Amino acid sequence: MMGPMNPAPAATTVLQHVLDATAGLEVADALVIESLAYSALLSGRAFGSWRESRPRRTIAAATQDPVLVRREGNGLHVTLNRPERRNAFSSAVREGLLDALAVASADPAVRRVVLDGAGPAFCSGGDLDEFGTAADPVAAHLLRVERSAGLAVHRLRDRVFPVLHGGCVGAGLEVPAFADHVVARADATFRLPELSMGLIPGAGGTVSIPRRIGRERFTRLATTGETIDAATALSWGLVDEVVP
């Protein structure tokens, strides 16, 4: 496990406010609160310092489909497909995943959606080269709410079956946690690093994860940034099954 981080105090306080405000809300409403708080923190000093400390890289155009979808009888197999970036959750990945889930939503004959990732990790979290690049924070908030992959998984939660492996960081944990049954391979590890950037989980994690493992354990994950293994995740209820 990783040692404790020193998260930004403001982000830690905002996280507690979000958890207080969303505890009794429907998922869609809770995600709006999370996004508003996330937007505010993007304008904060702590995130600004983190952003300045990292050289910006040009976001390269995709050379392959960022999400692969294939029909398998009455199911879909959906694969995050940026292995060279450990399937970082870019806007292109988000849109590809949403398009795949829209197929299942529109076709009741699709009874099972298996969600996995290509390469060494399921998903390394949000694409850091896209963090803080939106010119209009209001438009970015509206987009997060209207194009929420977490909400899409929640609405299909009894038909989406994530199979997680390797590193599952940030959005790579937050989004699949909305499903009813999450499978982890034995090599899977889980981490929430956002507070070290002056942010809070912003892909639905303040909603999906506490409702799986409780507020206390979620707060521990978010504030320490520690990495937990598949066995611990299973014992906590963060995942529902561990396979070789």
Secondary structure, DSSP 8 states (H G I E B T S, - for coil): --------HHHHHHHHHHHHHHTTS-HHHHHHHHHHHHHHHHTSHHHHHHHHTS--------SS-SEEEEEETTEEEEEE--GGGTT-B-HHHHHHHHHHHHHHHH-TT--EEEEEESTT-SB--B-GGGTT--S-HHHHHHHHHHT-HHHHHHHTTTTEEEEE-SEEETHHHHTGGGSS--EEETT-EEE--GGGGT----SSHHHHTHHHH-HHHHHHHHHH---EEHHHHHHHTSSSEEE-
